Amino acid sequence: MARVTSVLRAHELDNVGELMELRDFFSEDAIKLELARTTKDEILKELIDLLGLDDKSEGMLFKMLKRRENLGSTGIGRAIAIPHCRSLVVSKLRVAFGRKSAGVDFKAIDDKPVNFFFLIVAPPLEVSNQYLPVLGKIAQFSKEPDVPERLLKLKEPGEFMKLLEEKNL
C-alpha cells in the first residue's frame, strides 16, 4: 500500500505545474508599477524589497541574484527580465513584478533596455516543484505579442492581475 501511495504522490507532483495558475503566486503588494531606481543592482534591490523580507535575508537574496546574473543576464529581450534564484531566505516560492517606464540597462540578450521585471525566488528544496513551471509560464506570457505594450499601459496592480487572468495564466 505504501508504494501505491508514493506513486500516486509522485504523479500528483508531476501535474502541479499544469494545475497552477501564475496569478495565484502574485499579490498586489508585490507589484510596483513605477520602480524608482536606475541601475541593475538598484532595481534588483527594489524588487527584493517587494517581498517584505528582513534586512539580512534581503542582503543574502541580493547576493544570490547577483551570482545568477553573473552567469548571464536574465534579460530575455522584448524589454523583459526574469531575475530568479533559489535561496534559503524563503520557505515557499515568491514572485514580484516591477516596471520601469524609462527602461534600465540590464545587459539583456537583445542589448535593449528592460522595462518589465519578474522576480522569482524559491527555496532550494521545494516539494511542489513550482519554480521551473512558474519561470516557464512567465516566459510564455512574455512572448505574447501584445504583452509589453499592455504592461506599459497598466495604471494599478489590479490591472496586472486582470491581464494574467485574461491570458489564462
Secondary structure, DSSP 8 states (H G I E B T S, - for coil): -HHHHHHHHHHHHHTHHHH--GGGG--GGGEESS----SHHHHHHHHHHTT---HHHHHHHHHHHHHHHHHS--EEETTEE--EEE-TT-SS-EEEEEEEEEEE----TTS--EEEEEEEEE-SS-TT--HHHHHHHHHHHHHSTTHHHHHHH--SHHHHHHHHHHTT-
